[in-house]
């Protein structure tokens, strides 16, 4: 009786171990997927950071160019070096920069919309591909459909043999009648 109890306990422990391993495997695959998602987000954020650093560098260069351009030229009249001149010039440059920024924002929004559309299209195509893959999966050898197909093929061969035999008999009868 104790041997049976121990054997039952051993089987229960083995079953519990298998279930736990299965749970661990599922959890690991979930964690791997989360890691891939986070790596993708990290790459995206890194690309955004790189773009912003480039924009900052461009703005610094523009600032330097503007400072050089705003410096009064040698031999310039007092009117050109007045405060009003610089205010007007700065306002014009600010307006130009604002216009360029608006254009870039519009292009960025359009690119984001196109990206979303492409992602949706990719999801649709992947879904269709998965459905197509499923429809072309090979049937397992123990499936009912496969055994039914084999039965029908055997019946077809048997009937074709009967037809050939009857045709030969009919041909022989025709030859005998001639």
VOTIMAR-903480 format. One record per residue: residue in one letter; x, y, z of N, C-alpha, C in turn. Coordinates in Angstrom, 1 decimal. Layout:
N
rest_n_c1_n_c2_n_c3_ca_c1_ca_c2_ca_c3_c_c1_c_c2_c_c3
A_X_Y_Z_X_Y_Z_X_Y_Z
...
END
This chain:
178
rest_n_c1_n_c2_n_c3_ca_c1_ca_c2_ca_c3_c_c1_c_c2_c_c3
X_0.8_-1.2_0.0_0.0_0.0_0.0_0.9_1.3_0.0
X_1.9_1.3_0.8_2.8_2.4_0.8_3.6_2.6_-0.5
X_3.9_1.4_-1.2_4.5_1.5_-2.5_3.6_2.1_-3.5
X_2.3_1.8_-3.5_1.3_2.4_-4.4_1.2_3.9_-4.1
X_1.2_4.2_-2.8_1.1_5.7_-2.5_2.3_6.4_-2.9
X_3.5_5.8_-2.7_4.7_6.5_-3.2_4.7_6.6_-4.7
X_4.3_5.5_-5.4_4.3_5.5_-6.9_3.3_6.6_-7.4
X_2.1_6.7_-6.7_1.2_7.7_-7.1_1.7_9.1_-6.8
X_2.4_9.3_-5.7_3.0_10.6_-5.4_4.1_11.0_-6.4
X_4.9_9.9_-6.8_5.9_10.2_-7.8_5.3_10.6_-9.2
X_4.2_10.0_-9.6_3.5_10.3_-10.8_3.0_11.8_-10.7
X_2.4_12.1_-9.5_1.9_13.4_-9.3_3.0_14.5_-9.4
X_4.1_14.2_-8.8_5.3_15.1_-8.9_5.8_15.3_-10.3
X_5.8_14.2_-11.1_6.3_14.3_-12.5_5.3_15.1_-13.3
X_4.0_14.9_-13.0_3.0_15.7_-13.8_3.1_17.2_-13.4
X_3.3_17.5_-12.1_3.5_18.8_-11.6_4.7_19.5_-12.2
X_5.8_18.7_-12.3_7.1_19.2_-12.9_6.9_19.5_-14.4
X_6.2_18.6_-15.1_5.9_18.9_-16.6_5.1_20.1_-16.7
X_4.1_20.3_-15.9_3.2_21.5_-16.0_4.0_22.8_-15.7
X_4.9_22.7_-14.7_5.7_23.8_-14.3_6.6_24.2_-15.4
X_7.3_23.2_-16.0_8.2_23.4_-17.1_7.5_24.1_-18.3
X_6.2_23.6_-18.6_5.4_24.2_-19.6_5.1_25.7_-19.3
X_4.7_25.9_-18.1_4.5_27.3_-17.7_5.7_28.2_-17.8
X_6.9_27.6_-17.4_8.1_28.4_-17.5_8.5_28.7_-19.0
X_8.3_27.7_-19.8_8.5_27.9_-21.2_7.7_29.0_-21.8
X_6.4_28.9_-21.5_5.5_30.0_-22.0_5.9_31.3_-21.5
X_6.2_31.4_-20.2_6.7_32.7_-19.6_7.9_33.2_-20.2
X_8.9_32.2_-20.5_10.1_32.6_-21.2_9.8_33.2_-22.6
X_9.0_32.5_-23.3_8.7_33.1_-24.7_8.0_34.4_-24.6
X_7.1_34.6_-23.6_6.5_35.9_-23.4_7.6_37.0_-23.1
X_8.5_36.6_-22.2_9.6_37.6_-21.9_10.5_37.9_-23.1
X_10.7_36.9_-23.9_11.5_37.1_-25.1_10.8_38.1_-26.0
X_9.5_37.9_-26.2_8.8_38.8_-27.0_8.8_40.2_-26.5
X_8.6_40.3_-25.1_8.7_41.7_-24.5_10.1_42.3_-24.7
X_11.1_41.5_-24.6_12.5_42.0_-24.8_12.6_42.5_-26.3
X_12.1_41.7_-27.2_12.2_42.2_-28.6_11.5_43.5_-28.8
X_10.3_43.6_-28.2_9.5_44.8_-28.3_10.3_46.0_-27.7
X_10.8_45.8_-26.5_11.6_46.8_-25.9_12.8_47.2_-26.7
X_13.5_46.2_-27.3_14.7_46.6_-28.1_14.2_47.4_-29.3
X_13.1_47.1_-29.9_12.5_47.9_-31.0_12.3_49.3_-30.5
X_11.7_49.5_-29.4_11.4_50.8_-28.8_12.7_51.6_-28.6
X_13.7_50.8_-28.1_15.0_51.5_-27.8_15.6_52.0_-29.1
X_15.6_51.1_-30.1_16.1_51.5_-31.4_15.4_52.8_-32.0
X_14.1_52.8_-31.8_13.3_53.9_-32.3_13.6_55.2_-31.5
X_13.7_55.1_-30.2_14.1_56.2_-29.4_15.5_56.7_-29.7
X_16.4_55.7_-30.0_17.8_56.1_-30.3_17.8_56.9_-31.7
X_17.0_56.4_-32.6_16.9_57.1_-33.9_16.4_58.5_-33.7
X_15.4_58.6_-32.9_14.8_60.0_-32.6_15.8_60.9_-32.0
X_16.6_60.3_-31.0_17.6_61.1_-30.4_18.7_61.6_-31.4
X_19.1_60.7_-32.2_20.0_61.0_-33.3_19.5_62.1_-34.2
X_18.3_62.0_-34.6_17.7_63.1_-35.4_17.6_64.4_-34.6
X_17.3_64.4_-33.4_17.2_65.6_-32.6_18.6_66.2_-32.4
X_19.6_65.4_-32.2_21.0_65.9_-32.1_21.4_66.5_-33.4
X_21.1_65.9_-34.5_21.4_66.5_-35.8_20.7_67.9_-36.0
X_19.4_68.0_-35.6_18.7_69.2_-35.7_19.4_70.3_-34.8
X_19.8_69.9_-33.6_20.5_70.9_-32.7_21.7_71.4_-33.4
X_22.5_70.4_-34.0_23.7_70.8_-34.6_23.5_71.8_-35.8
X_22.4_71.5_-36.5_22.0_72.4_-37.6_21.6_73.8_-37.1
X_20.9_73.8_-36.0_20.5_75.1_-35.4_21.7_75.9_-34.9
X_22.6_75.2_-34.3_23.9_75.8_-33.8_24.6_76.5_-35.0
X_24.7_75.7_-36.1_25.4_76.3_-37.3_24.7_77.5_-37.9
X_23.3_77.4_-37.9_22.5_78.5_-38.4_22.8_79.7_-37.5
X_22.8_79.5_-36.2_23.0_80.6_-35.2_24.3_81.2_-35.5
X_25.3_80.4_-35.7_26.7_81.0_-36.0_26.7_81.8_-37.2
X_26.0_81.3_-38.3_25.9_82.0_-39.5_25.1_83.3_-39.4
X_24.0_83.2_-38.6_23.2_84.4_-38.4_24.1_85.5_-37.6
X_24.8_85.0_-36.6_25.7_86.0_-35.9_26.7_86.6_-36.8
X_27.3_85.8_-37.7_28.3_86.4_-38.6_27.6_87.3_-39.5
X_26.4_86.9_-40.0_25.7_87.8_-41.0_25.2_89.1_-40.3
X_24.9_89.0_-39.0_24.3_90.2_-38.3_25.4_91.1_-37.9
X_26.6_90.7_-37.9_27.7_91.6_-37.5_27.7_92.7_-38.5
X_27.9_93.9_-38.0_27.9_95.0_-39.0_29.1_94.9_-39.9
X_28.8_95.1_-41.2_29.9_95.0_-42.1_30.9_96.1_-41.9
X_32.1_95.9_-42.3_33.1_96.9_-42.2_32.8_98.1_-43.1
X_32.8_99.2_-42.5_32.5_100.4_-43.3_31.0_100.6_-43.5
X_30.2_100.0_-42.7_28.7_100.1_-42.9_28.3_101.4_-42.2
X_27.2_102.0_-42.7_26.7_103.2_-42.2_26.1_103.0_-40.8
X_25.9_104.0_-40.1_25.3_103.9_-38.7_23.9_103.4_-38.8
X_23.2_103.6_-39.8_21.8_103.2_-40.0_21.7_101.7_-40.0
X_22.7_101.0_-40.8_22.6_99.6_-40.9_23.0_98.9_-39.6
X_23.8_99.6_-38.7_24.2_99.0_-37.5_23.3_99.4_-36.3
X_22.1_100.0_-36.6_21.2_100.4_-35.6_20.4_99.2_-35.1
X_19.8_99.4_-33.9_19.1_98.4_-33.3_17.8_98.0_-34.1
X_17.2_98.9_-34.7_16.0_98.6_-35.5_16.4_97.7_-36.7
X_17.5_97.9_-37.3_17.9_97.1_-38.4_18.1_95.6_-38.0
X_18.6_95.4_-36.8_18.8_94.1_-36.3_17.5_93.4_-35.9
X_16.6_94.2_-35.3_15.3_93.7_-34.9_14.5_93.2_-36.2
X_14.5_94.0_-37.2_13.8_93.7_-38.5_14.5_92.5_-39.1
X_15.8_92.5_-39.1_16.5_91.3_-39.7_16.2_90.0_-39.0
X_16.2_90.1_-37.6_15.9_89.0_-36.8_14.5_88.5_-37.0
X_13.6_89.4_-37.1_12.2_89.0_-37.3_12.0_88.3_-38.7
X_12.7_88.8_-39.7_12.6_88.1_-41.0_13.2_86.7_-40.9
X_14.3_86.6_-40.3_14.9_85.3_-40.2_14.1_84.3_-39.3
X_13.5_84.9_-38.3_12.6_84.1_-37.4_11.4_83.6_-38.3
X_10.8_84.4_-39.1_9.7_84.1_-39.9_10.1_83.0_-40.9
X_11.3_83.1_-41.5_11.8_82.1_-42.4_12.0_80.8_-41.7
X_12.6_80.8_-40.5_12.8_79.6_-39.8_11.5_78.9_-39.4
X_10.5_79.8_-39.0_9.2_79.2_-38.7_8.5_78.6_-39.9
X_8.7_79.2_-41.0_8.1_78.6_-42.3_8.7_77.2_-42.6
X_10.1_77.2_-42.5_10.8_75.9_-42.7_10.4_74.9_-41.7
X_10.2_75.3_-40.4_9.8_74.3_-39.4_8.4_73.8_-39.7
X_7.5_74.7_-40.1_6.1_74.2_-40.4_6.2_73.2_-41.6
X_7.0_73.5_-42.6_7.1_72.6_-43.7_7.6_71.2_-43.3
X_8.6_71.2_-42.4_9.2_70.0_-41.9_8.2_69.2_-41.0
X_7.4_70.0_-40.2_6.4_69.3_-39.4_5.3_68.7_-40.3
X_4.9_69.3_-41.4_3.9_68.8_-42.3_4.5_67.5_-43.0
X_5.7_67.6_-43.4_6.4_66.4_-44.0_6.4_65.3_-43.0
X_6.7_65.6_-41.8_6.9_64.6_-40.7_5.5_63.9_-40.5
X_4.4_64.7_-40.4_3.1_64.2_-40.1_2.7_63.3_-41.3
X_3.0_63.7_-42.5_2.6_62.9_-43.7_3.4_61.6_-43.7
X_4.7_61.6_-43.3_5.5_60.4_-43.3_5.0_59.5_-42.2
X_4.5_60.0_-41.1_4.0_59.2_-40.0_2.7_58.5_-40.5
X_1.8_59.2_-41.2_0.6_58.7_-41.7_0.9_57.6_-42.7
X_1.9_57.8_-43.6_2.3_56.8_-44.5_2.8_55.5_-43.8
X_3.6_55.8_-42.8_4.2_54.7_-42.0_3.1_53.8_-41.4
X_2.1_54.5_-40.8_0.9_53.8_-40.2_0.2_53.0_-41.2
X_0.0_53.6_-42.4_-0.7_52.9_-43.5_0.1_51.6_-43.9
X_1.4_51.8_-44.0_2.3_50.7_-44.4_2.3_49.6_-43.4
X_2.3_50.0_-42.1_2.2_49.0_-41.0_0.9_48.2_-41.1
X_-0.2_48.9_-41.3_-1.5_48.2_-41.4_-1.5_47.3_-42.6
X_-1.0_47.7_-43.7_-0.9_46.9_-44.9_0.0_45.6_-44.6
X_1.1_45.8_-43.9_1.9_44.7_-43.6_1.2_43.7_-42.7
X_0.5_44.2_-41.7_-0.3_43.3_-40.8_-1.3_42.5_-41.7
X_-2.0_43.2_-42.6_-3.0_42.5_-43.4_-2.3_41.4_-44.3
X_-1.2_41.8_-44.9_-0.4_40.8_-45.7_0.1_39.6_-44.9
X_0.6_39.9_-43.7_1.1_38.8_-42.8_0.0_37.9_-42.4
X_-1.2_38.5_-42.1_-2.4_37.7_-41.7_-2.8_36.8_-42.9
X_-2.8_37.4_-44.1_-3.1_36.5_-45.3_-2.1_35.4_-45.5
X_-0.8_35.8_-45.3_0.2_34.8_-45.5_0.1_33.6_-44.5
X_-0.2_34.0_-43.2_-0.4_33.0_-42.2_-1.6_32.1_-42.5
X_-2.7_32.7_-43.0_-3.9_31.9_-43.4_-3.5_31.0_-44.6
X_-2.7_31.5_-45.5_-2.3_30.7_-46.7_-1.4_29.5_-46.2
X_-0.5_29.8_-45.3_0.4_28.8_-44.8_-0.5_27.7_-44.1
X_-1.4_28.1_-43.3_-2.3_27.1_-42.6_-3.0_26.2_-43.6
X_-3.5_26.9_-44.7_-4.3_26.1_-45.7_-3.4_25.1_-46.5
X_-2.1_25.3_-46.5_-1.2_24.4_-47.2_-0.4_23.5_-46.3
X_-0.8_23.5_-45.0_-0.1_22.6_-44.1_-0.4_21.1_-44.5
X_0.6_20.3_-44.4_0.4_18.9_-44.7_-0.4_18.2_-43.6
X_-1.4_17.4_-44.0_-2.2_16.7_-43.1_-1.4_15.7_-42.3
X_-1.7_15.5_-41.1_-0.9_14.4_-40.3_-1.4_13.1_-40.9
X_-0.5_12.1_-40.8_-0.7_10.8_-41.4_-1.9_10.1_-40.7
X_-2.2_10.5_-39.5_-3.3_9.8_-38.8_-4.7_10.5_-38.9
X_-4.7_11.5_-39.8_-6.0_12.3_-39.9_-7.0_11.6_-40.7
X_-8.3_11.9_-40.4_-9.4_11.2_-41.0_-9.5_11.6_-42.5
X_-9.1_12.9_-42.8_-9.2_13.3_-44.2_-8.2_12.5_-45.1
X_-7.0_12.2_-44.5_-6.0_11.5_-45.3_-6.4_10.0_-45.5
X_-7.0_9.4_-44.4_-7.5_8.0_-44.6_-8.6_8.0_-45.6
X_-9.5_9.0_-45.6_-10.6_9.0_-46.5_-10.1_9.1_-47.9
X_-9.1_10.0_-48.1_-8.5_10.2_-49.4_-7.9_8.9_-49.9
X_-7.2_8.1_-49.1_-6.6_6.9_-49.5_-7.7_5.9_-49.9
X_-8.8_5.8_-49.1_-9.9_5.0_-49.4_-10.5_5.3_-50.8
X_-10.7_6.6_-51.1_-11.3_7.0_-52.4_-10.3_6.7_-53.5
X_-9.0_6.9_-53.3_-8.0_6.5_-54.3_-8.1_5.0_-54.6
X_-8.2_4.2_-53.6_-8.2_2.8_-53.8_-9.5_2.4_-54.6
X_-10.6_3.0_-54.2_-11.9_2.8_-54.9_-11.7_3.2_-56.4
X_-11.1_4.3_-56.6_-10.9_4.8_-58.0_-10.1_3.8_-58.8
X_-9.0_3.3_-58.2_-8.1_2.3_-58.9_-8.9_1.1_-59.2
X_-9.7_0.6_-58.3_-10.5_-0.6_-58.4_-11.5_-0.4_-59.6
X_-12.2_0.7_-59.6_-13.2_1.0_-60.6_-12.5_1.1_-62.0
X_-11.3_1.8_-62.1_-10.6_1.9_-63.3_-10.2_0.5_-63.9
X_-9.8_-0.4_-63.0_-9.5_-1.8_-63.4_-10.7_-2.4_-64.0
X_-11.9_-2.3_-63.3_-13.1_-2.9_-63.8_-13.4_-2.3_-65.2
X_-13.3_-1.0_-65.4_-13.6_-0.4_-66.7_-12.7_-0.9_-67.8
X_-11.4_-1.1_-67.5_-10.4_-1.6_-68.4_-10.8_-3.0_-68.8
X_-11.1_-3.8_-67.8_-11.5_-5.2_-68.1_-12.7_-5.3_-69.0
X_-13.7_-4.5_-68.7_-15.0_-4.5_-69.5_-14.7_-4.0_-70.9
X_-13.8_-3.0_-71.1_-13.5_-2.5_-72.4_-12.8_-3.6_-73.2
X_-11.9_-4.4_-72.5_-11.2_-5.5_-73.2_-12.2_-6.5_-73.7
X_-13.1_-6.9_-72.8_-14.1_-7.9_-73.1_-14.9_-7.4_-74.3
X_-15.3_-6.1_-74.3_-16.1_-5.6_-75.4_-15.3_-5.6_-76.7
X_-14.1_-5.3_-76.6_-13.2_-5.3_-77.8_-13.1_-6.7_-78.3
X_-12.9_-7.6_-77.4_-12.8_-9.0_-77.8_-14.1_-9.5_-78.5
X_-15.2_-9.1_-77.9_-16.5_-9.5_-78.5_-16.7_-8.9_-79.9
X_-16.2_-7.6_-80.1_-16.3_-7.0_-81.4_-15.4_-7.8_-82.4
X_-14.3_-8.1_-81.9_-13.3_-8.9_-82.8_-13.9_-10.2_-83.2
X_-14.6_-10.9_-82.2_-15.2_-12.2_-82.5_-16.3_-12.0_-83.4
X_-17.1_-10.9_-83.4_-18.2_-10.7_-84.3_-17.8_-10.5_-85.7
X_-16.6_-9.9_-85.9_-16.1_-9.6_-87.2_-15.7_-10.9_-87.9
END
